[in-house]
């Protein structure tokens, strides 16, 4: 069942390498908003959280095949999640990894 789900994600991501691996376990997936650093707009994004990595994806407007493009891959080891306080945007938090820091809104 786990491998079947990994195959589905592999196809949604257009063949992203090393997704289909028996050691990978999907923990959670879903839509999220990314806060733009330069202005106050927010953009729709999609996250896949695995036991070893977080995939930060951008939706593609495609009815078949690839539905997302992986923008950033953050390793879970050393990753930090911090709640941030922003009066204009409630429920915001930062995800920091070696690769990048993302400010997101749930």
PyMOL commands that place a pseudoatom at each C-alpha (Angstrom):
pseudoatom trace, name=CA, resn=UNK, resi=1, chain=A, elem=C, hetatm=0, pos=[0.000, 0.000, 0.000]
pseudoatom trace, name=CA, resn=UNK, resi=2, chain=A, elem=C, hetatm=0, pos=[2.869, 2.353, 0.861]
pseudoatom trace, name=CA, resn=UNK, resi=3, chain=A, elem=C, hetatm=0, pos=[4.645, 1.664, -2.452]
pseudoatom trace, name=CA, resn=UNK, resi=4, chain=A, elem=C, hetatm=0, pos=[1.401, 2.203, -4.372]
pseudoatom trace, name=CA, resn=UNK, resi=5, chain=A, elem=C, hetatm=0, pos=[1.018, 5.652, -2.793]
pseudoatom trace, name=CA, resn=UNK, resi=6, chain=A, elem=C, hetatm=0, pos=[4.679, 6.460, -3.533]
pseudoatom trace, name=CA, resn=UNK, resi=7, chain=A, elem=C, hetatm=0, pos=[4.095, 5.516, -7.195]
pseudoatom trace, name=CA, resn=UNK, resi=8, chain=A, elem=C, hetatm=0, pos=[1.112, 7.891, -7.338]
pseudoatom trace, name=CA, resn=UNK, resi=9, chain=A, elem=C, hetatm=0, pos=[3.223, 10.731, -5.919]
pseudoatom trace, name=CA, resn=UNK, resi=10, chain=A, elem=C, hetatm=0, pos=[6.067, 9.850, -8.313]
pseudoatom trace, name=CA, resn=UNK, resi=11, chain=A, elem=C, hetatm=0, pos=[3.656, 10.295, -11.238]
pseudoatom trace, name=CA, resn=UNK, resi=12, chain=A, elem=C, hetatm=0, pos=[2.177, 13.535, -9.831]
pseudoatom trace, name=CA, resn=UNK, resi=13, chain=A, elem=C, hetatm=0, pos=[5.703, 14.953, -9.622]
pseudoatom trace, name=CA, resn=UNK, resi=14, chain=A, elem=C, hetatm=0, pos=[6.632, 13.946, -13.154]
pseudoatom trace, name=CA, resn=UNK, resi=15, chain=A, elem=C, hetatm=0, pos=[9.101, 11.225, -12.191]
pseudoatom trace, name=CA, resn=UNK, resi=16, chain=A, elem=C, hetatm=0, pos=[10.926, 12.944, -9.324]
pseudoatom trace, name=CA, resn=UNK, resi=17, chain=A, elem=C, hetatm=0, pos=[13.905, 10.727, -8.532]
pseudoatom trace, name=CA, resn=UNK, resi=18, chain=A, elem=C, hetatm=0, pos=[14.160, 8.494, -5.461]
pseudoatom trace, name=CA, resn=UNK, resi=19, chain=A, elem=C, hetatm=0, pos=[10.515, 8.887, -4.353]
pseudoatom trace, name=CA, resn=UNK, resi=20, chain=A, elem=C, hetatm=0, pos=[9.705, 5.217, -4.896]
pseudoatom trace, name=CA, resn=UNK, resi=21, chain=A, elem=C, hetatm=0, pos=[11.896, 3.717, -2.204]
pseudoatom trace, name=CA, resn=UNK, resi=22, chain=A, elem=C, hetatm=0, pos=[10.697, 1.210, 0.428]
pseudoatom trace, name=CA, resn=UNK, resi=23, chain=A, elem=C, hetatm=0, pos=[12.354, 3.313, 3.165]
pseudoatom trace, name=CA, resn=UNK, resi=24, chain=A, elem=C, hetatm=0, pos=[10.264, 6.397, 2.241]
pseudoatom trace, name=CA, resn=UNK, resi=25, chain=A, elem=C, hetatm=0, pos=[7.057, 6.838, 4.155]
pseudoatom trace, name=CA, resn=UNK, resi=26, chain=A, elem=C, hetatm=0, pos=[4.516, 9.555, 3.380]
pseudoatom trace, name=CA, resn=UNK, resi=27, chain=A, elem=C, hetatm=0, pos=[3.437, 11.243, 6.605]
pseudoatom trace, name=CA, resn=UNK, resi=28, chain=A, elem=C, hetatm=0, pos=[1.217, 14.051, 5.328]
pseudoatom trace, name=CA, resn=UNK, resi=29, chain=A, elem=C, hetatm=0, pos=[0.450, 15.995, 2.164]
pseudoatom trace, name=CA, resn=UNK, resi=30, chain=A, elem=C, hetatm=0, pos=[-1.647, 19.031, 1.436]
pseudoatom trace, name=CA, resn=UNK, resi=31, chain=A, elem=C, hetatm=0, pos=[-2.089, 22.582, 0.236]
pseudoatom trace, name=CA, resn=UNK, resi=32, chain=A, elem=C, hetatm=0, pos=[-0.405, 25.471, 1.980]
pseudoatom trace, name=CA, resn=UNK, resi=33, chain=A, elem=C, hetatm=0, pos=[0.144, 29.165, 1.342]
pseudoatom trace, name=CA, resn=UNK, resi=34, chain=A, elem=C, hetatm=0, pos=[3.616, 30.592, 0.821]
pseudoatom trace, name=CA, resn=UNK, resi=35, chain=A, elem=C, hetatm=0, pos=[4.079, 34.157, 2.008]
pseudoatom trace, name=CA, resn=UNK, resi=36, chain=A, elem=C, hetatm=0, pos=[6.058, 36.269, -0.422]
pseudoatom trace, name=CA, resn=UNK, resi=37, chain=A, elem=C, hetatm=0, pos=[9.004, 38.070, 1.125]
pseudoatom trace, name=CA, resn=UNK, resi=38, chain=A, elem=C, hetatm=0, pos=[8.804, 41.149, -1.123]
pseudoatom trace, name=CA, resn=UNK, resi=39, chain=A, elem=C, hetatm=0, pos=[5.110, 41.895, -0.879]
pseudoatom trace, name=CA, resn=UNK, resi=40, chain=A, elem=C, hetatm=0, pos=[2.171, 40.820, 1.217]
pseudoatom trace, name=CA, resn=UNK, resi=41, chain=A, elem=C, hetatm=0, pos=[0.680, 38.367, -1.255]
pseudoatom trace, name=CA, resn=UNK, resi=42, chain=A, elem=C, hetatm=0, pos=[0.458, 34.645, -0.688]
pseudoatom trace, name=CA, resn=UNK, resi=43, chain=A, elem=C, hetatm=0, pos=[0.780, 31.901, -3.279]
pseudoatom trace, name=CA, resn=UNK, resi=44, chain=A, elem=C, hetatm=0, pos=[-0.740, 28.439, -3.275]
pseudoatom trace, name=CA, resn=UNK, resi=45, chain=A, elem=C, hetatm=0, pos=[1.780, 25.646, -2.833]
pseudoatom trace, name=CA, resn=UNK, resi=46, chain=A, elem=C, hetatm=0, pos=[1.667, 21.933, -2.025]
pseudoatom trace, name=CA, resn=UNK, resi=47, chain=A, elem=C, hetatm=0, pos=[3.741, 19.993, 0.501]
pseudoatom trace, name=CA, resn=UNK, resi=48, chain=A, elem=C, hetatm=0, pos=[4.634, 16.329, 0.722]
pseudoatom trace, name=CA, resn=UNK, resi=49, chain=A, elem=C, hetatm=0, pos=[6.110, 15.388, 4.108]
pseudoatom trace, name=CA, resn=UNK, resi=50, chain=A, elem=C, hetatm=0, pos=[7.989, 12.109, 4.208]
pseudoatom trace, name=CA, resn=UNK, resi=51, chain=A, elem=C, hetatm=0, pos=[9.885, 10.496, 7.069]
pseudoatom trace, name=CA, resn=UNK, resi=52, chain=A, elem=C, hetatm=0, pos=[13.151, 11.817, 5.582]
pseudoatom trace, name=CA, resn=UNK, resi=53, chain=A, elem=C, hetatm=0, pos=[12.290, 14.931, 3.537]
pseudoatom trace, name=CA, resn=UNK, resi=54, chain=A, elem=C, hetatm=0, pos=[9.810, 17.698, 2.833]
pseudoatom trace, name=CA, resn=UNK, resi=55, chain=A, elem=C, hetatm=0, pos=[8.966, 18.414, -0.802]
pseudoatom trace, name=CA, resn=UNK, resi=56, chain=A, elem=C, hetatm=0, pos=[7.849, 21.987, -1.452]
pseudoatom trace, name=CA, resn=UNK, resi=57, chain=A, elem=C, hetatm=0, pos=[5.941, 21.980, -4.749]
pseudoatom trace, name=CA, resn=UNK, resi=58, chain=A, elem=C, hetatm=0, pos=[4.314, 24.398, -7.155]
pseudoatom trace, name=CA, resn=UNK, resi=59, chain=A, elem=C, hetatm=0, pos=[1.027, 23.331, -8.772]
pseudoatom trace, name=CA, resn=UNK, resi=60, chain=A, elem=C, hetatm=0, pos=[1.009, 22.803, -12.547]
pseudoatom trace, name=CA, resn=UNK, resi=61, chain=A, elem=C, hetatm=0, pos=[-2.188, 23.351, -14.431]
pseudoatom trace, name=CA, resn=UNK, resi=62, chain=A, elem=C, hetatm=0, pos=[-2.373, 19.909, -16.009]
pseudoatom trace, name=CA, resn=UNK, resi=63, chain=A, elem=C, hetatm=0, pos=[-5.319, 17.541, -16.089]
pseudoatom trace, name=CA, resn=UNK, resi=64, chain=A, elem=C, hetatm=0, pos=[-3.218, 14.429, -16.652]
pseudoatom trace, name=CA, resn=UNK, resi=65, chain=A, elem=C, hetatm=0, pos=[0.256, 13.284, -15.644]
pseudoatom trace, name=CA, resn=UNK, resi=66, chain=A, elem=C, hetatm=0, pos=[2.480, 15.677, -13.756]
pseudoatom trace, name=CA, resn=UNK, resi=67, chain=A, elem=C, hetatm=0, pos=[0.485, 17.896, -11.386]
pseudoatom trace, name=CA, resn=UNK, resi=68, chain=A, elem=C, hetatm=0, pos=[3.318, 19.488, -9.380]
pseudoatom trace, name=CA, resn=UNK, resi=69, chain=A, elem=C, hetatm=0, pos=[6.873, 20.697, -9.860]
pseudoatom trace, name=CA, resn=UNK, resi=70, chain=A, elem=C, hetatm=0, pos=[9.261, 20.224, -6.945]
pseudoatom trace, name=CA, resn=UNK, resi=71, chain=A, elem=C, hetatm=0, pos=[10.692, 23.641, -6.099]
pseudoatom trace, name=CA, resn=UNK, resi=72, chain=A, elem=C, hetatm=0, pos=[12.656, 22.692, -2.976]
pseudoatom trace, name=CA, resn=UNK, resi=73, chain=A, elem=C, hetatm=0, pos=[13.580, 19.497, -1.189]
pseudoatom trace, name=CA, resn=UNK, resi=74, chain=A, elem=C, hetatm=0, pos=[14.323, 19.971, 2.521]
pseudoatom trace, name=CA, resn=UNK, resi=75, chain=A, elem=C, hetatm=0, pos=[15.956, 17.169, 4.477]
pseudoatom trace, name=CA, resn=UNK, resi=76, chain=A, elem=C, hetatm=0, pos=[14.183, 16.367, 7.750]
pseudoatom trace, name=CA, resn=UNK, resi=77, chain=A, elem=C, hetatm=0, pos=[17.486, 15.907, 9.559]
pseudoatom trace, name=CA, resn=UNK, resi=78, chain=A, elem=C, hetatm=0, pos=[18.365, 19.301, 11.043]
pseudoatom trace, name=CA, resn=UNK, resi=79, chain=A, elem=C, hetatm=0, pos=[15.056, 20.854, 9.937]
pseudoatom trace, name=CA, resn=UNK, resi=80, chain=A, elem=C, hetatm=0, pos=[13.444, 23.351, 12.315]
pseudoatom trace, name=CA, resn=UNK, resi=81, chain=A, elem=C, hetatm=0, pos=[9.843, 24.541, 12.421]
pseudoatom trace, name=CA, resn=UNK, resi=82, chain=A, elem=C, hetatm=0, pos=[9.166, 27.840, 14.196]
pseudoatom trace, name=CA, resn=UNK, resi=83, chain=A, elem=C, hetatm=0, pos=[5.809, 29.473, 14.760]
pseudoatom trace, name=CA, resn=UNK, resi=84, chain=A, elem=C, hetatm=0, pos=[5.882, 33.132, 13.709]
pseudoatom trace, name=CA, resn=UNK, resi=85, chain=A, elem=C, hetatm=0, pos=[3.567, 35.898, 14.810]
pseudoatom trace, name=CA, resn=UNK, resi=86, chain=A, elem=C, hetatm=0, pos=[2.114, 38.044, 12.078]
pseudoatom trace, name=CA, resn=UNK, resi=87, chain=A, elem=C, hetatm=0, pos=[-1.055, 40.005, 12.834]
pseudoatom trace, name=CA, resn=UNK, resi=88, chain=A, elem=C, hetatm=0, pos=[-2.004, 40.283, 9.157]
pseudoatom trace, name=CA, resn=UNK, resi=89, chain=A, elem=C, hetatm=0, pos=[-1.472, 36.578, 8.511]
pseudoatom trace, name=CA, resn=UNK, resi=90, chain=A, elem=C, hetatm=0, pos=[-2.476, 34.214, 11.353]
pseudoatom trace, name=CA, resn=UNK, resi=91, chain=A, elem=C, hetatm=0, pos=[-1.168, 30.623, 11.548]
pseudoatom trace, name=CA, resn=UNK, resi=92, chain=A, elem=C, hetatm=0, pos=[2.211, 31.347, 9.960]
pseudoatom trace, name=CA, resn=UNK, resi=93, chain=A, elem=C, hetatm=0, pos=[5.389, 29.392, 10.568]
pseudoatom trace, name=CA, resn=UNK, resi=94, chain=A, elem=C, hetatm=0, pos=[8.893, 29.008, 9.203]
pseudoatom trace, name=CA, resn=UNK, resi=95, chain=A, elem=C, hetatm=0, pos=[10.443, 25.789, 8.005]
pseudoatom trace, name=CA, resn=UNK, resi=96, chain=A, elem=C, hetatm=0, pos=[14.235, 25.995, 8.019]
pseudoatom trace, name=CA, resn=UNK, resi=97, chain=A, elem=C, hetatm=0, pos=[16.591, 23.448, 6.589]
pseudoatom trace, name=CA, resn=UNK, resi=98, chain=A, elem=C, hetatm=0, pos=[20.140, 23.386, 5.274]
pseudoatom trace, name=CA, resn=UNK, resi=99, chain=A, elem=C, hetatm=0, pos=[18.748, 24.061, 1.809]
pseudoatom trace, name=CA, resn=UNK, resi=100, chain=A, elem=C, hetatm=0, pos=[16.338, 26.933, 2.416]
pseudoatom trace, name=CA, resn=UNK, resi=101, chain=A, elem=C, hetatm=0, pos=[13.935, 28.717, 4.780]
pseudoatom trace, name=CA, resn=UNK, resi=102, chain=A, elem=C, hetatm=0, pos=[10.245, 28.931, 3.841]
pseudoatom trace, name=CA, resn=UNK, resi=103, chain=A, elem=C, hetatm=0, pos=[7.588, 31.112, 5.438]
pseudoatom trace, name=CA, resn=UNK, resi=104, chain=A, elem=C, hetatm=0, pos=[4.232, 29.378, 5.186]
pseudoatom trace, name=CA, resn=UNK, resi=105, chain=A, elem=C, hetatm=0, pos=[0.641, 29.915, 6.290]
pseudoatom trace, name=CA, resn=UNK, resi=106, chain=A, elem=C, hetatm=0, pos=[-1.686, 27.070, 7.197]
for i in range(1, 106): cmd.bond("trace and resi %d" % i, "trace and resi %d" % (i + 1))
show_as sticks, trace
zoom trace
